[in-house]
Amino acid sequence: MDISKRIVVTFVVVAIVPMLIISALSIGQIFTVANANAGDAAEALKAEELANLQRLSNDTALFIQERWQSYIDGVYMMEQYCEDLFNNRISAAPQYSYYWDHTVEVAWGSLDFEEDPSIIDAYGSETISFDADCYFIPRDQWNNNDPEDHSAGTANALDYSSNMINVFKALHEMNPDYRWLYMGYDLAVSDQHLFRNYPFDEISYFQDYYDPGQDYDANSEDWYTNVAGISPSEDNVIFTTPYVDPVGLVISMGRPVRYDNGSLIGVVSADVTMGTVLDNVLNLDVSTNGYAFLLDSTGAVVAHKDQSLEAEVALIETLEFGSAGSAEATAFRSLLNTHVLVEDFGLLEYKKNNMDW
């Protein structure tokens, strides 16, 4: 596919995709100012405030759409580059593939690990290197109890995909919102359940302490199975359920990669932190007493000033009205279902604590 093509994403179909900015502003505040004036002047002031609110909401929605599009474009870029490598459209000598474990990896000393405290905190690791990726094989797939004793297929897959480091590094440099970039391989390509991950990290947490048979298996993970199963004719990016890591909300998005004959090579995927998007929403300056929150296409909360990332996501009615059962909350839900979730944009008023918002 041509990666320069603008991808049109139907947000209402992908329920986990943030799509709605709602700026809450007390209409009472507008009238307080307006009542100091008279007649037409007061109405003009109210109209100006509401127009500003609409522009603010539209501008933020555009920012989110463009940011989201950049994430998606990166996934398509990984897909195309990987297919070019495996189909020999790019002539590139294999690069060195690092194994994740310092007790095994002979070239460990050549790795430069990040010392920036913010990066160490974000990844929860002191062994992050953006200069390399690493690979992982579950212990029950080792040959002769040796993680570096590779089958012919695994060795071939490692060689071909070793140059994925080029696109991994480029994407991360362009946009640090990419938290992890990685690849799983079809078992016909690598029969050892191979997994490649960027940036490099000593991923000992992938191994089960008690049972090697329970080690991380990329081929059984949702990010892999949900993507590997789509038809070759489907050209959309597949998203998985958001999760919370040490610095906030993260979402996975992936694409299958194929040989020219249509057979599956594997899946490329990206974990993207939504921190930039959420900060842009939560830090919106909406007049004196206003604020913004972000909903997905079902009306579920993605970002709200009163929603903690450590707590279970609450209903928007609970966050806004204290409970979902009040008359005001019920009317607000009706407003969402009949207007907000089905219309591209607009200005609506609702009651909150007997005040107009």
Contacts in CASP RR format, 6 or more apart in sequence:
PFRMAT RR
TARGET T0000
AUTHOR 0000-0000-0000
METHOD contacts of the structure
MODEL  1
MDISKRIVVTFVVVAIVPMLIISALSIGQIFTVANANAGDAAEALKAEEL
ANLQRLSNDTALFIQERWQSYIDGVYMMEQYCEDLFNNRISAAPQYSYYW
DHTVEVAWGSLDFEEDPSIIDAYGSETISFDADCYFIPRDQWNNNDPEDH
SAGTANALDYSSNMINVFKALHEMNPDYRWLYMGYDLAVSDQHLFRNYPF
DEISYFQDYYDPGQDYDANSEDWYTNVAGISPSEDNVIFTTPYVDPVGLV
ISMGRPVRYDNGSLIGVVSADVTMGTVLDNVLNLDVSTNGYAFLLDSTGA
VVAHKDQSLEAEVALIETLEFGSAGSAEATAFRSLLNTHVLVEDFGLLEY
KKNNMDW
1 76 0 8 1.000
1 79 0 8 1.000
1 80 0 8 1.000
1 235 0 8 1.000
3 73 0 8 1.000
3 74 0 8 1.000
3 76 0 8 1.000
3 77 0 8 1.000
3 80 0 8 1.000
6 69 0 8 1.000
7 69 0 8 1.000
7 72 0 8 1.000
7 73 0 8 1.000
7 76 0 8 1.000
7 237 0 8 1.000
9 17 0 8 1.000
9 68 0 8 1.000
9 69 0 8 1.000
9 72 0 8 1.000
9 237 0 8 1.000
11 17 0 8 1.000
11 19 0 8 1.000
11 297 0 8 1.000
12 19 0 8 1.000
12 297 0 8 1.000
12 341 0 8 1.000
13 297 0 8 1.000
14 239 0 8 1.000
14 297 0 8 1.000
15 296 0 8 1.000
15 297 0 8 1.000
15 298 0 8 1.000
15 300 0 8 1.000
16 239 0 8 1.000
16 240 0 8 1.000
16 241 0 8 1.000
16 242 0 8 1.000
16 251 0 8 1.000
16 296 0 8 1.000
17 68 0 8 1.000
17 239 0 8 1.000
17 296 0 8 1.000
17 297 0 8 1.000
18 64 0 8 1.000
18 68 0 8 1.000
18 274 0 8 1.000
18 277 0 8 1.000
18 294 0 8 1.000
18 295 0 8 1.000
18 296 0 8 1.000
18 302 0 8 1.000
18 303 0 8 1.000
19 61 0 8 1.000
19 64 0 8 1.000
19 295 0 8 1.000
19 296 0 8 1.000
19 297 0 8 1.000
20 61 0 8 1.000
20 294 0 8 1.000
20 295 0 8 1.000
20 296 0 8 1.000
20 297 0 8 1.000
20 299 0 8 1.000
20 340 0 8 1.000
20 341 0 8 1.000
21 57 0 8 1.000
21 60 0 8 1.000
21 61 0 8 1.000
21 64 0 8 1.000
21 281 0 8 1.000
21 292 0 8 1.000
21 294 0 8 1.000
22 57 0 8 1.000
22 292 0 8 1.000
22 293 0 8 1.000
22 294 0 8 1.000
22 295 0 8 1.000
22 340 0 8 1.000
23 53 0 8 1.000
23 56 0 8 1.000
23 57 0 8 1.000
23 284 0 8 1.000
23 286 0 8 1.000
23 290 0 8 1.000
23 291 0 8 1.000
23 292 0 8 1.000
24 286 0 8 1.000
24 290 0 8 1.000
24 291 0 8 1.000
24 292 0 8 1.000
24 293 0 8 1.000
24 320 0 8 1.000
24 352 0 8 1.000
24 357 0 8 1.000
25 49 0 8 1.000
25 53 0 8 1.000
25 286 0 8 1.000
25 287 0 8 1.000
25 289 0 8 1.000
25 290 0 8 1.000
25 357 0 8 1.000
26 289 0 8 1.000
26 290 0 8 1.000
26 355 0 8 1.000
26 356 0 8 1.000
26 357 0 8 1.000
27 46 0 8 1.000
27 349 0 8 1.000
27 355 0 8 1.000
27 356 0 8 1.000
27 357 0 8 1.000
28 355 0 8 1.000
28 356 0 8 1.000
29 287 0 8 1.000
29 288 0 8 1.000
29 289 0 8 1.000
30 45 0 8 1.000
30 46 0 8 1.000
30 49 0 8 1.000
30 50 0 8 1.000
31 42 0 8 1.000
31 46 0 8 1.000
33 45 0 8 1.000
34 41 0 8 1.000
34 42 0 8 1.000
34 43 0 8 1.000
34 45 0 8 1.000
34 46 0 8 1.000
35 42 0 8 1.000
37 45 0 8 1.000
49 287 0 8 1.000
50 347 0 8 1.000
52 287 0 8 1.000
53 286 0 8 1.000
53 287 0 8 1.000
53 347 0 8 1.000
54 345 0 8 1.000
54 346 0 8 1.000
54 347 0 8 1.000
56 284 0 8 1.000
56 286 0 8 1.000
57 292 0 8 1.000
57 345 0 8 1.000
58 345 0 8 1.000
60 280 0 8 1.000
60 281 0 8 1.000
60 284 0 8 1.000
60 292 0 8 1.000
61 345 0 8 1.000
63 277 0 8 1.000
63 280 0 8 1.000
64 277 0 8 1.000
64 280 0 8 1.000
64 281 0 8 1.000
64 294 0 8 1.000
67 177 0 8 1.000
67 276 0 8 1.000
67 277 0 8 1.000
68 277 0 8 1.000
70 175 0 8 1.000
71 175 0 8 1.000
71 177 0 8 1.000
71 178 0 8 1.000
71 253 0 8 1.000
71 270 0 8 1.000
71 272 0 8 1.000
72 237 0 8 1.000
72 253 0 8 1.000
74 171 0 8 1.000
74 270 0 8 1.000
75 237 0 8 1.000
75 253 0 8 1.000
75 254 0 8 1.000
75 255 0 8 1.000
75 268 0 8 1.000
75 269 0 8 1.000
75 270 0 8 1.000
76 237 0 8 1.000
76 255 0 8 1.000
77 167 0 8 1.000
77 171 0 8 1.000
78 164 0 8 1.000
78 167 0 8 1.000
78 168 0 8 1.000
78 171 0 8 1.000
78 181 0 8 1.000
78 183 0 8 1.000
78 255 0 8 1.000
78 268 0 8 1.000
78 270 0 8 1.000
79 255 0 8 1.000
79 256 0 8 1.000
79 257 0 8 1.000
79 268 0 8 1.000
81 90 0 8 1.000
81 164 0 8 1.000
81 166 0 8 1.000
81 167 0 8 1.000
82 161 0 8 1.000
82 164 0 8 1.000
82 167 0 8 1.000
82 183 0 8 1.000
82 257 0 8 1.000
82 265 0 8 1.000
82 268 0 8 1.000
83 89 0 8 1.000
83 257 0 8 1.000
83 258 0 8 1.000
83 259 0 8 1.000
83 265 0 8 1.000
84 90 0 8 1.000
85 92 0 8 1.000
85 160 0 8 1.000
85 161 0 8 1.000
85 163 0 8 1.000
85 164 0 8 1.000
86 160 0 8 1.000
86 161 0 8 1.000
86 257 0 8 1.000
86 259 0 8 1.000
86 265 0 8 1.000
87 259 0 8 1.000
87 260 0 8 1.000
90 163 0 8 1.000
92 163 0 8 1.000
94 158 0 8 1.000
94 159 0 8 1.000
94 160 0 8 1.000
94 162 0 8 1.000
94 163 0 8 1.000
95 162 0 8 1.000
95 163 0 8 1.000
95 165 0 8 1.000
96 107 0 8 1.000
96 162 0 8 1.000
97 133 0 8 1.000
97 134 0 8 1.000
97 135 0 8 1.000
97 158 0 8 1.000
97 159 0 8 1.000
97 162 0 8 1.000
97 196 0 8 1.000
98 105 0 8 1.000
98 107 0 8 1.000
98 111 0 8 1.000
98 132 0 8 1.000
98 133 0 8 1.000
98 134 0 8 1.000
98 135 0 8 1.000
98 200 0 8 1.000
99 105 0 8 1.000
99 134 0 8 1.000
99 135 0 8 1.000
99 147 0 8 1.000
99 148 0 8 1.000
100 134 0 8 1.000
100 135 0 8 1.000
100 136 0 8 1.000
100 197 0 8 1.000
100 200 0 8 1.000
100 201 0 8 1.000
100 202 0 8 1.000
100 203 0 8 1.000
100 204 0 8 1.000
100 206 0 8 1.000
101 147 0 8 1.000
101 202 0 8 1.000
101 204 0 8 1.000
102 108 0 8 1.000
102 127 0 8 1.000
102 202 0 8 1.000
104 147 0 8 1.000
104 148 0 8 1.000
111 129 0 8 1.000
111 131 0 8 1.000
111 132 0 8 1.000
111 200 0 8 1.000
112 129 0 8 1.000
112 131 0 8 1.000
113 126 0 8 1.000
113 127 0 8 1.000
113 128 0 8 1.000
113 129 0 8 1.000
114 120 0 8 1.000
114 128 0 8 1.000
114 129 0 8 1.000
114 130 0 8 1.000
119 128 0 8 1.000
120 126 0 8 1.000
120 128 0 8 1.000
121 246 0 8 1.000
121 247 0 8 1.000
122 179 0 8 1.000
122 246 0 8 1.000
122 247 0 8 1.000
123 179 0 8 1.000
123 199 0 8 1.000
123 201 0 8 1.000
123 246 0 8 1.000
124 246 0 8 1.000
125 201 0 8 1.000
125 202 0 8 1.000
127 200 0 8 1.000
127 201 0 8 1.000
127 202 0 8 1.000
128 199 0 8 1.000
128 200 0 8 1.000
128 201 0 8 1.000
129 199 0 8 1.000
129 200 0 8 1.000
129 201 0 8 1.000
130 169 0 8 1.000
130 172 0 8 1.000
130 199 0 8 1.000
130 200 0 8 1.000
131 169 0 8 1.000
131 200 0 8 1.000
132 165 0 8 1.000
132 198 0 8 1.000
132 199 0 8 1.000
132 200 0 8 1.000
133 164 0 8 1.000
133 165 0 8 1.000
133 168 0 8 1.000
133 181 0 8 1.000
133 196 0 8 1.000
133 197 0 8 1.000
133 198 0 8 1.000
133 199 0 8 1.000
133 200 0 8 1.000
134 196 0 8 1.000
134 197 0 8 1.000
134 198 0 8 1.000
134 200 0 8 1.000
134 201 0 8 1.000
134 203 0 8 1.000
135 158 0 8 1.000
135 194 0 8 1.000
135 195 0 8 1.000
135 196 0 8 1.000
135 197 0 8 1.000
136 194 0 8 1.000
136 195 0 8 1.000
136 196 0 8 1.000
136 197 0 8 1.000
136 203 0 8 1.000
136 206 0 8 1.000
136 216 0 8 1.000
136 218 0 8 1.000
137 147 0 8 1.000
137 154 0 8 1.000
137 192 0 8 1.000
137 193 0 8 1.000
137 194 0 8 1.000
137 195 0 8 1.000
138 192 0 8 1.000
138 193 0 8 1.000
138 212 0 8 1.000
138 213 0 8 1.000
138 215 0 8 1.000
138 216 0 8 1.000
138 217 0 8 1.000
139 147 0 8 1.000
139 207 0 8 1.000
139 212 0 8 1.000
139 213 0 8 1.000
139 215 0 8 1.000
140 212 0 8 1.000
140 213 0 8 1.000
140 215 0 8 1.000
141 191 0 8 1.000
141 192 0 8 1.000
141 193 0 8 1.000
142 149 0 8 1.000
142 192 0 8 1.000
143 149 0 8 1.000
143 150 0 8 1.000
143 151 0 8 1.000
143 192 0 8 1.000
150 158 0 8 1.000
150 192 0 8 1.000
151 190 0 8 1.000
151 191 0 8 1.000
151 192 0 8 1.000
153 189 0 8 1.000
153 190 0 8 1.000
153 191 0 8 1.000
154 190 0 8 1.000
154 191 0 8 1.000
154 192 0 8 1.000
154 194 0 8 1.000
156 189 0 8 1.000
157 185 0 8 1.000
157 189 0 8 1.000
157 190 0 8 1.000
157 194 0 8 1.000
158 194 0 8 1.000
158 196 0 8 1.000
161 183 0 8 1.000
161 185 0 8 1.000
161 196 0 8 1.000
164 183 0 8 1.000
164 196 0 8 1.000
164 198 0 8 1.000
164 268 0 8 1.000
165 198 0 8 1.000
168 181 0 8 1.000
168 198 0 8 1.000
168 199 0 8 1.000
169 198 0 8 1.000
171 178 0 8 1.000
171 181 0 8 1.000
171 270 0 8 1.000
172 178 0 8 1.000
172 181 0 8 1.000
172 198 0 8 1.000
172 199 0 8 1.000
177 272 0 8 1.000
177 273 0 8 1.000
177 274 0 8 1.000
177 275 0 8 1.000
177 276 0 8 1.000
178 270 0 8 1.000
178 271 0 8 1.000
178 272 0 8 1.000
179 245 0 8 1.000
179 250 0 8 1.000
179 271 0 8 1.000
179 272 0 8 1.000
179 273 0 8 1.000
180 197 0 8 1.000
180 198 0 8 1.000
180 199 0 8 1.000
180 270 0 8 1.000
180 271 0 8 1.000
181 197 0 8 1.000
181 198 0 8 1.000
181 268 0 8 1.000
181 269 0 8 1.000
181 270 0 8 1.000
181 271 0 8 1.000
182 195 0 8 1.000
182 196 0 8 1.000
182 197 0 8 1.000
182 198 0 8 1.000
182 218 0 8 1.000
182 268 0 8 1.000
182 269 0 8 1.000
182 270 0 8 1.000
182 271 0 8 1.000
183 195 0 8 1.000
183 196 0 8 1.000
183 257 0 8 1.000
183 266 0 8 1.000
183 267 0 8 1.000
183 268 0 8 1.000
183 269 0 8 1.000
184 194 0 8 1.000
184 195 0 8 1.000
184 196 0 8 1.000
184 218 0 8 1.000
184 219 0 8 1.000
184 224 0 8 1.000
184 266 0 8 1.000
184 267 0 8 1.000
184 268 0 8 1.000
184 269 0 8 1.000
185 194 0 8 1.000
185 195 0 8 1.000
185 218 0 8 1.000
185 219 0 8 1.000
185 265 0 8 1.000
185 266 0 8 1.000
186 228 0 8 1.000
186 263 0 8 1.000
186 264 0 8 1.000
186 265 0 8 1.000
186 266 0 8 1.000
187 193 0 8 1.000
187 219 0 8 1.000
188 263 0 8 1.000
188 264 0 8 1.000
189 264 0 8 1.000
189 265 0 8 1.000
189 266 0 8 1.000
193 217 0 8 1.000
193 218 0 8 1.000
193 219 0 8 1.000
194 218 0 8 1.000
195 216 0 8 1.000
195 218 0 8 1.000
197 203 0 8 1.000
203 216 0 8 1.000
206 215 0 8 1.000
206 216 0 8 1.000
207 215 0 8 1.000
207 216 0 8 1.000
208 214 0 8 1.000
208 215 0 8 1.000
218 224 0 8 1.000
219 225 0 8 1.000
222 240 0 8 1.000
222 241 0 8 1.000
223 240 0 8 1.000
223 252 0 8 1.000
223 254 0 8 1.000
223 267 0 8 1.000
223 269 0 8 1.000
224 266 0 8 1.000
224 267 0 8 1.000
224 269 0 8 1.000
226 238 0 8 1.000
226 240 0 8 1.000
227 238 0 8 1.000
227 254 0 8 1.000
227 255 0 8 1.000
227 256 0 8 1.000
227 267 0 8 1.000
227 269 0 8 1.000
228 256 0 8 1.000
228 264 0 8 1.000
228 266 0 8 1.000
228 267 0 8 1.000
229 256 0 8 1.000
230 236 0 8 1.000
230 238 0 8 1.000
230 256 0 8 1.000
232 256 0 8 1.000
232 258 0 8 1.000
232 262 0 8 1.000
237 253 0 8 1.000
237 254 0 8 1.000
237 255 0 8 1.000
238 253 0 8 1.000
238 254 0 8 1.000
238 255 0 8 1.000
239 251 0 8 1.000
239 252 0 8 1.000
239 253 0 8 1.000
239 254 0 8 1.000
240 251 0 8 1.000
240 252 0 8 1.000
240 253 0 8 1.000
242 249 0 8 1.000
242 250 0 8 1.000
242 251 0 8 1.000
242 274 0 8 1.000
243 249 0 8 1.000
243 250 0 8 1.000
243 251 0 8 1.000
244 250 0 8 1.000
244 309 0 8 1.000
244 310 0 8 1.000
245 273 0 8 1.000
247 273 0 8 1.000
247 275 0 8 1.000
248 273 0 8 1.000
248 274 0 8 1.000
248 275 0 8 1.000
248 278 0 8 1.000
248 309 0 8 1.000
249 273 0 8 1.000
249 274 0 8 1.000
249 275 0 8 1.000
249 278 0 8 1.000
249 302 0 8 1.000
249 309 0 8 1.000
250 271 0 8 1.000
250 272 0 8 1.000
250 273 0 8 1.000
250 274 0 8 1.000
251 271 0 8 1.000
251 272 0 8 1.000
251 274 0 8 1.000
252 269 0 8 1.000
252 270 0 8 1.000
252 271 0 8 1.000
252 272 0 8 1.000
253 269 0 8 1.000
253 270 0 8 1.000
253 272 0 8 1.000
254 267 0 8 1.000
254 268 0 8 1.000
254 269 0 8 1.000
254 270 0 8 1.000
255 267 0 8 1.000
255 268 0 8 1.000
255 269 0 8 1.000
256 264 0 8 1.000
256 265 0 8 1.000
256 266 0 8 1.000
256 267 0 8 1.000
257 264 0 8 1.000
257 265 0 8 1.000
257 266 0 8 1.000
257 267 0 8 1.000
257 268 0 8 1.000
258 264 0 8 1.000
258 265 0 8 1.000
258 266 0 8 1.000
259 265 0 8 1.000
274 302 0 8 1.000
277 294 0 8 1.000
277 303 0 8 1.000
278 294 0 8 1.000
278 302 0 8 1.000
278 303 0 8 1.000
281 292 0 8 1.000
281 293 0 8 1.000
281 294 0 8 1.000
281 303 0 8 1.000
282 291 0 8 1.000
282 292 0 8 1.000
282 303 0 8 1.000
282 304 0 8 1.000
282 305 0 8 1.000
284 291 0 8 1.000
284 292 0 8 1.000
286 292 0 8 1.000
291 305 0 8 1.000
293 301 0 8 1.000
293 303 0 8 1.000
293 304 0 8 1.000
293 305 0 8 1.000
293 316 0 8 1.000
293 319 0 8 1.000
294 301 0 8 1.000
294 302 0 8 1.000
294 303 0 8 1.000
294 304 0 8 1.000
295 301 0 8 1.000
295 302 0 8 1.000
295 316 0 8 1.000
295 336 0 8 1.000
295 340 0 8 1.000
296 302 0 8 1.000
297 341 0 8 1.000
298 341 0 8 1.000
299 316 0 8 1.000
299 336 0 8 1.000
299 340 0 8 1.000
299 341 0 8 1.000
300 313 0 8 1.000
300 316 0 8 1.000
301 307 0 8 1.000
301 313 0 8 1.000
301 314 0 8 1.000
301 315 0 8 1.000
301 316 0 8 1.000
301 319 0 8 1.000
304 316 0 8 1.000
304 319 0 8 1.000
306 314 0 8 1.000
306 319 0 8 1.000
307 313 0 8 1.000
307 314 0 8 1.000
307 319 0 8 1.000
315 324 0 8 1.000
316 332 0 8 1.000
316 336 0 8 1.000
317 323 0 8 1.000
317 324 0 8 1.000
317 325 0 8 1.000
317 326 0 8 1.000
317 329 0 8 1.000
317 330 0 8 1.000
317 332 0 8 1.000
317 333 0 8 1.000
318 324 0 8 1.000
318 329 0 8 1.000
320 329 0 8 1.000
320 332 0 8 1.000
320 352 0 8 1.000
321 328 0 8 1.000
321 329 0 8 1.000
321 332 0 8 1.000
321 352 0 8 1.000
322 329 0 8 1.000
323 329 0 8 1.000
324 330 0 8 1.000
324 333 0 8 1.000
328 350 0 8 1.000
328 351 0 8 1.000
328 352 0 8 1.000
328 353 0 8 1.000
331 350 0 8 1.000
331 351 0 8 1.000
332 350 0 8 1.000
332 352 0 8 1.000
335 348 0 8 1.000
335 350 0 8 1.000
339 346 0 8 1.000
339 348 0 8 1.000
340 348 0 8 1.000
349 356 0 8 1.000
349 357 0 8 1.000
350 356 0 8 1.000
350 357 0 8 1.000
351 357 0 8 1.000
END
